Amino acid sequence: MAIASDRFTAKPGGTMEGVFVAVRASIPIAVIPNTGKPCAAVPGSRGIGKRMGFEIGAGWTSLSQRSHKEKTSFKLGAPGSA
């Protein structure tokens, strides 16, 4: 299932807040910078469910090939699962 959302708002300190929307779910999340990132392979941000308070995914920041603007790609999943 592909999900796209541009409804995230930048907050002080590099965090973003928005709502994850799927077919039957609408979950407020916060995307926070991973300040303890030891290497480039580690995600640059973490997604935290605001209601539940636990991690729901990770994000990587890259440069868009079309617009040349910074973008964050987000992958939903349980932390530590491979």
C-alpha positions as CSV (number, residue, x, y, z in Angstrom):
1,M,0.0,0.0,0.0
2,A,1.5,3.3,-1.0
3,I,0.9,6.2,1.2
4,A,1.9,9.8,0.6
5,S,1.4,12.8,2.8
6,D,2.5,16.4,2.5
7,R,0.7,17.4,5.6
8,F,3.6,17.7,7.9
9,T,4.6,20.9,9.7
10,A,8.2,21.7,10.6
11,K,8.7,22.5,14.3
12,P,11.6,24.0,16.3
13,G,14.5,21.7,16.8
14,G,14.1,19.9,13.4
15,T,11.0,17.9,14.3
16,M,7.9,17.6,12.1
17,E,4.3,16.8,13.0
18,G,1.5,15.5,10.9
19,V,-1.1,12.8,10.4
20,F,-0.5,9.4,8.9
21,V,-3.5,8.6,6.8
22,A,-4.3,5.2,5.3
23,V,-7.5,3.5,4.1
24,R,-8.9,3.0,7.6
25,A,-6.4,4.7,9.9
26,S,-5.6,8.3,10.8
27,I,-2.7,8.4,13.3
28,P,-1.0,11.6,14.5
29,I,2.8,11.2,14.4
30,A,5.9,13.2,15.2
31,V,9.0,12.8,13.1
32,I,12.0,13.7,15.2
33,P,15.7,13.9,14.2
34,N,17.9,11.0,15.1
35,T,20.7,13.1,16.8
36,G,22.7,10.0,17.9
37,K,23.1,8.7,14.3
38,P,26.5,6.9,14.3
39,C,26.8,6.4,10.5
40,A,25.0,7.2,7.2
41,A,23.2,3.8,7.1
42,V,21.2,4.7,10.2
43,P,17.9,6.6,9.6
44,G,18.1,10.3,10.0
45,S,14.7,10.6,11.8
46,R,12.3,8.5,13.8
47,G,8.5,8.4,13.6
48,I,6.7,8.4,17.0
49,G,3.0,7.8,17.3
50,K,1.7,10.8,19.4
51,R,-1.2,8.9,21.0
52,M,0.7,5.7,21.7
53,G,4.1,7.1,22.3
54,F,6.1,4.4,20.6
55,E,8.2,4.3,17.4
56,I,6.3,3.4,14.3
57,G,9.0,3.9,11.6
58,A,12.1,5.7,10.4
59,G,13.0,8.3,7.8
60,W,15.9,9.1,5.5
61,T,16.6,12.6,4.2
62,S,17.7,13.0,0.6
63,L,17.8,15.5,-2.2
64,S,14.9,15.3,-4.7
65,Q,16.1,14.6,-8.2
66,R,13.3,16.7,-9.8
67,S,13.1,19.8,-7.5
68,H,16.5,19.6,-5.9
69,K,14.8,20.2,-2.5
70,E,15.5,18.2,0.6
71,K,12.8,15.5,1.2
72,T,12.3,12.9,3.9
73,S,11.3,9.4,2.8
74,F,9.6,7.4,5.6
75,K,9.3,3.7,6.1
76,L,6.6,2.3,8.5
77,G,7.6,-0.8,10.5
78,A,8.4,-2.2,13.9
79,P,11.8,-1.0,15.2
80,G,14.4,-3.8,15.0
81,S,12.4,-5.9,12.5
82,A,14.2,-6.9,9.3
